[in-house]
Amino acid sequence: MKASLSRTNEASLSAVISMLERERQGLTVAYGGGFLPAR
């Protein structure tokens, strides 16, 4: 795996995570705080 690819993936993940964090605040009420099933 190339370093440039890792950096691109990290940037993409950061953007996705921040977006999900914002959405999760609204979804928490709908799903009772259980966004993902507990393992």
C-alpha positions as CSV (number, residue, x, y, z in Angstrom):
1,M,0.0,0.0,0.0
2,K,1.4,3.3,-1.0
3,A,1.8,6.3,1.3
4,S,-0.1,8.6,-1.0
5,L,-3.0,6.2,-1.1
6,S,-3.0,6.0,2.7
7,R,-3.1,9.8,3.0
8,T,-6.0,10.0,0.5
9,N,-7.9,7.3,2.5
10,E,-7.2,9.1,5.8
11,A,-8.6,12.4,4.4
12,S,-11.6,10.6,3.0
13,L,-12.3,8.8,6.3
14,S,-11.9,12.0,8.2
15,A,-14.5,13.7,6.0
16,V,-16.9,10.7,6.2
17,I,-16.5,10.4,10.0
18,S,-17.2,14.1,10.6
19,M,-20.3,13.9,8.4
20,L,-21.5,10.8,10.2
21,E,-20.9,12.4,13.6
22,R,-23.2,15.3,12.6
23,E,-25.8,12.9,11.3
24,R,-25.5,10.6,14.3
25,Q,-26.6,13.4,16.6
26,G,-30.0,13.4,14.9
27,L,-30.1,9.6,14.5
28,T,-29.3,9.0,18.2
29,V,-32.9,10.0,19.1
30,A,-34.4,7.8,16.4
31,Y,-32.4,4.7,17.2
32,G,-32.3,5.2,21.0
33,G,-28.5,5.7,20.9
34,G,-27.9,2.3,19.3
35,F,-26.5,3.4,15.9
36,L,-24.6,0.2,15.5
37,P,-25.5,-3.2,17.1
38,A,-23.3,-4.0,20.1
39,R,-20.9,-6.9,19.5
